[in-house]
Amino acid sequence: MAYPQVLQVHVRLLEPGVKEVCIYANPLDMGRVIGKDGKMVSALKAFISGVKAKDGFSYKIVVVAAKNPYVL
């Protein structure tokens, strides 16, 4: 990643039983977060499936360009 200091992850409750995992990254790094053919996001989904089995929530993953792409 070119700007790892910008990467942030926020989790919020969308509705009862559904949480959103929002990953903020520099626009130049978004491709790396998603991964080639979506492999990185697929790995995150597999990890979250394990969490889902434990806590019972459904999760939505969103990758977003950071508002300030160079500084936290």
Secondary structure as GFF3:
##gff-version 3
##sequence-region A 1 72
A	DSSP	three_ten_helix	4	6	.	.	.	ID=ss1
A	DSSP	beta_strand	8	15	.	.	.	ID=ss2
A	DSSP	beta_strand	18	25	.	.	.	ID=ss3
A	DSSP	three_ten_helix	27	29	.	.	.	ID=ss4
A	DSSP	alpha_helix	30	34	.	.	.	ID=ss5
A	DSSP	three_ten_helix	36	38	.	.	.	ID=ss6
A	DSSP	alpha_helix	39	55	.	.	.	ID=ss7
A	DSSP	beta_strand	58	65	.	.	.	ID=ss8
###
